Amino acid sequence: MSESGQSRLPTFYAGAVPLSSTLHAAWRLLPGDAGFAAQASAVPLTGGEFAAASSAYPILFTADEPSPVALMGLARDNLFVEEGRWAKGSYVPAYVRRYPFILIEAQDKSGYALGIDQTGIQVAKSGKDGEPLFEAGEPGPVTRRALEFCRLFNEDHLRTRAFCGALVEADLLVDRRADVALPDGRKLGVAGFKVVDAERFAKLDDARVLDWHRKGWLALVNFHLASLARFDALLMLQGQRSATEASSSASNEASEKAARD
């Protein structure tokens, strides 16, 4: 896949295949919701999204081959998706908006082809519902839009990789974990991520500061550092979700007991 260059499948994608006007002539794209992201506690980001995402989520960096992610929950679910709907007013990452499409790198590294996750519930392999991926052997409007969106996403992804490489080279990323106690007494820990060390960042030499300013990287670091304040809001959301689940569980148990009696 284009994001990782590795054999493992990217988040959400269980069966991405290159689109073919011959093999997939009858395929169509159905309307869908964000249900596929309901269990994603972290979603990949690109640098171009830091400004918008930083007001909603903590932006962290993965531990191995650092890359940015938006932290969506402190447990194993996405606190911003409920009943298939993304929380109103919260930024929806481009990684989510492009699904089920993706760019797939050619085996000979000569370029990319537009792919689609054939296991996605938005993908119809027959019938007349939804928008056709191909019309008269040519990409339909939905496919052309997806290709352009994925192309721009991939370009930003490559720029973001360069930014992350610079953070590693400057030795600015440090390991962090977050341990929190929920109102119901449960304790949760978020580990395996990195953040920029603010003190090291403040000590960058003048030449590097000027270079990063011209590349827009100083702003990205500042958005990242500012986003860490969103941990408190995330904790509040996690507490609310846990309280709702506990209340629902208690209600179900009461109903089952009443039915048995």
C-alpha positions in Angstrom: 0.0 0.0 0.0 1.2 3.5 -0.7 1.2 4.7 2.9 3.5 2.1 4.4 5.2 0.3 1.6 4.8 -2.8 3.8 2.9 -6.0 3.4 0.5 -5.4 6.3 -2.8 -3.8 5.4 -3.5 -0.2 6.4 -6.2 0.5 9.1 -9.7 -0.3 7.8 -8.6 -2.0 4.6 -9.2 -5.8 4.7 -9.1 -6.5 1.0 -7.9 -3.6 -1.2 -7.6 -4.4 -4.9 -6.6 -2.3 -7.9 -9.7 -1.1 -9.8 -10.1 -2.5 -13.3 -12.7 -1.3 -15.9 -12.9 -5.0 -17.1 -13.1 -6.8 -13.7 -15.1 -4.2 -11.9 -17.3 -2.8 -14.6 -20.5 -3.5 -12.7 -19.3 -2.3 -9.3 -21.0 0.6 -7.6 -20.4 2.8 -4.6 -23.2 2.8 -2.1 -23.9 5.6 0.5 -22.2 4.8 3.7 -21.6 6.1 7.2 -18.6 6.1 9.5 -19.4 2.8 11.2 -16.2 1.2 9.8 -14.2 3.6 12.0 -16.1 2.9 15.3 -13.3 0.7 16.7 -10.4 2.9 15.7 -8.9 4.6 18.7 -6.3 6.3 16.5 -6.5 7.4 12.9 -3.6 8.4 10.7 -3.1 12.1 9.9 -1.1 14.1 7.4 0.7 17.3 8.1 -1.8 19.3 6.2 -4.5 18.4 8.7 -2.7 19.4 11.9 -4.4 22.8 12.1 -7.9 21.4 11.8 -7.3 18.2 13.8 -5.5 19.9 16.7 -8.7 21.6 17.9 -10.4 18.2 18.3 -7.9 15.5 19.1 -4.4 14.9 20.6 -2.0 14.5 17.8 0.6 11.8 18.6 3.4 10.0 16.7 3.6 6.2 16.4 6.6 4.6 18.0 7.9 2.6 15.1 8.7 4.6 11.9 7.0 7.6 13.5 4.0 9.0 11.8 1.2 11.2 13.1 -2.2 9.9 14.3 -5.2 11.5 15.9 -6.1 9.9 19.2 -9.8 9.2 19.1 -10.2 7.2 22.4 -8.5 6.0 25.5 -9.9 2.4 25.2 -10.5 0.4 22.1 -13.2 2.4 20.5 -13.6 5.7 18.7 -15.4 8.2 20.9 -16.3 10.4 17.9 -18.4 7.8 16.2 -21.7 6.8 17.5 -24.4 4.8 15.5 -22.3 5.3 12.4 -22.3 9.1 12.7 -19.2 11.3 13.3 -19.5 13.7 16.2 -21.0 17.0 14.9 -18.4 19.8 14.6 -15.4 17.5 15.0 -12.9 17.3 12.1 -13.1 14.1 10.1 -9.6 13.0 9.0 -8.9 12.6 5.3 -7.9 9.0 5.9 -11.5 8.3 6.9 -13.1 10.4 4.2 -11.2 8.6 1.4 -12.4 5.1 2.5 -13.0 2.7 0.7 -10.5 4.0 -1.9 -6.8 3.9 -1.7 -3.7 4.3 -3.9 -1.8 1.0 -4.4 1.8 1.1 -5.5 2.7 -1.0 -8.6 4.9 -4.0 -7.9 7.7 -2.5 -10.1 7.4 0.8 -8.2 6.6 2.6 -11.4 3.5 4.4 -10.1 0.2 4.0 -8.3 -3.2 2.6 -9.2 -6.5 3.5 -7.6 -7.7 0.7 -5.5 -10.8 -0.1 -3.4 -11.5 -2.2 -0.4 -13.7 -4.9 -1.8 -14.8 -5.9 1.6 -16.3 -2.5 2.4 -20.0 -2.3 2.9 -20.2 0.7 0.6 -19.0 -1.5 -2.3 -21.8 -3.2 -4.4 -20.6 -5.8 -6.9 -24.0 -5.9 -8.7 -27.3 -4.2 -8.8 -28.4 -0.7 -9.7 -28.1 1.1 -6.3 -25.4 3.7 -5.7 -23.0 5.4 -8.2 -21.2 3.4 -10.9 -17.5 3.2 -10.7 -17.2 2.9 -14.4 -19.4 4.1 -17.3 -18.9 2.7 -20.8 -15.5 1.3 -19.9 -14.3 4.6 -18.4 -14.0 5.8 -14.8 -17.2 7.4 -13.6 -17.4 10.7 -11.7 -17.1 9.0 -8.3 -14.0 7.2 -9.4 -12.4 10.3 -10.9 -13.1 12.3 -7.7 -11.7 9.4 -5.6 -8.5 9.3 -7.7 -7.9 13.0 -7.3 -8.6 12.9 -3.6 -6.2 10.0 -3.1 -3.6 11.6 -5.2 -3.6 14.8 -3.1 -3.7 12.7 0.1 -0.7 10.7 -1.0 1.3 13.8 -1.9 0.6 15.2 1.6 1.5 11.8 3.1 4.9 11.9 1.4 5.5 15.5 2.7 4.5 14.3 6.2 7.0 11.5 6.0 9.8 14.0 5.3 8.6 16.0 8.3 8.7 13.0 10.6 12.1 12.1 9.3 13.3 15.5 10.2 11.9 15.1 13.8 13.8 11.8 14.1 17.0 13.3 12.8 16.8 16.2 15.2 16.1 13.7 18.1 13.0 15.6 19.1 10.6 12.7 19.7 10.4 11.1 23.1 8.3 8.2 24.4 5.2 9.0 26.4 2.3 7.2 28.0 -0.9 8.5 29.6 -2.5 6.9 32.6 -6.0 8.1 33.5 -8.6 7.1 36.1 -12.2 7.2 34.9 -15.1 8.4 37.1 -16.3 4.8 37.5 -12.9 3.9 39.0 -11.5 2.1 36.0 -7.9 2.9 35.0 -6.7 3.2 31.4 -3.3 3.5 30.0 -2.3 4.8 26.5 1.2 3.7 25.6 3.4 3.1 22.5 3.4 6.7 21.2 5.8 9.6 21.0 5.6 13.4 21.3 7.9 16.2 20.6 10.0 17.3 23.6 9.2 21.0 24.0 12.5 21.7 25.7 14.6 20.1 22.9 12.4 21.9 20.3 13.1 25.3 21.9 16.8 24.6 21.6 16.9 24.0 17.8 19.8 25.8 16.2 19.0 29.0 14.1 19.8 27.4 10.8 17.3 24.6 11.4 14.7 26.9 12.7 14.9 29.0 9.5 14.8 25.9 7.3 11.8 24.5 9.2 10.0 27.8 9.1 10.3 28.0 5.3 9.0 24.4 5.0 6.1 25.0 7.4 7.4 22.5 9.9 7.6 24.8 12.9 3.8 25.4 12.6 3.2 21.6 12.5 5.2 21.1 15.7 3.3 23.9 17.4 -0.1 22.5 16.4 1.0 19.1 17.7 2.1 20.5 21.1 -1.1 22.6 21.4 -3.2 19.5 20.6 -1.9 17.7 23.7 -4.3 19.9 25.7 -7.2 17.8 24.2 -6.3 14.9 26.5 -8.6 16.4 29.2 -11.5 16.6 26.8 -10.9 13.1 25.6 -10.9 11.9 29.2 -14.3 13.6 29.8 -15.7 11.9 26.7 -14.4 8.6 27.8 -16.0 9.0 31.2 -19.4 9.9 29.6 -19.2 6.9 27.3 -18.3 4.6 30.1 -21.2 6.0 32.3 -23.7 5.5 29.4 -22.5 1.9 28.8 -22.7 1.1 32.5 -26.2 2.5 32.7 -27.3 0.5 29.6 -25.8 -2.7 31.0 -27.5 -2.2 34.4 -30.8 -1.6 32.6 -30.4 -4.7 30.5 -29.6 -6.8 33.5 -32.7 -5.4 35.3 -34.9 -6.3 32.3 -33.5 -9.8 32.0 -34.1 -10.3 35.8 -37.6 -9.1 35.5 -38.2 -11.4 32.6 -36.9 -14.4 34.5 -39.0 -13.5 37.5 
